[in-house]
Amino acid sequence: MTDFDVVVIGASWGGLRALERILGELPGDFPTPIVVAQHRDIDAEEDLLARLLNRHTTLCIEDADDKRRLEPGSVLLSPPGYHVLIADGCVDLSVDAPVQFARPSIDVLFESAAHEHGARTLGVLLTGANADGAAGLAEIARRGGRTVVQDPADAERPEMPRAALAALTPDHVVRLDEVAALLQRLCRPEVRS
């Protein structure tokens, strides 16, 4: 039994490489659903990010569909031009106005996860060139969830991790090559011992 209902990951500039690394190191039977908000061009080819990431992992990675249930071993990506929110064990897609100039917004995903799952939310903020995700990660912390920030010195673009460090004191600040092992320890009780 895992301590978390959901892992939410946010990334922007440099996120493709970061996600390839993290998801490529997680096993296909990872016990906690993962939802990712990666800043993408609104005109990006549908499913392109999922196809690229699926080359590196045994997890099932797909663009999220509205009302899709969260399931262990799955990774749902925010489709281009949509916010993804978590409610009632599912993802909801929204075309509300951009937040922090982004749709999908990391803050929107993180805040919805925090409101839905509270202390059973694990938030991970990676490389990026703006402040999106900092407020959402702070909300996860405020509601008792666990927070992970990529070390800004290790990020392709450090602005996003730095904004998070200015907004909260995260539970973990780690290099990219440490994130997957940390997720394993946090989400798989048998790995902790």
Secondary structure, 3 states (H helix, E strand, C coil): CCCCCEEEEEECCCHHHHHHHHHHCCCCCCCCCEEEEECCCCCCCCCHHHHHHHCCCCCEEEECCCCEECCCCEEEECCCCCEEEEECCEEEEECCCCECCECCCHHHHHHHHHHHHHHHEEEEECCCCCCCCHHHHHHHHHCCCEEEEECHHHCCCCHHHHHHHHHCCCCEEECHHHHHHHHHHHHCHHHHC
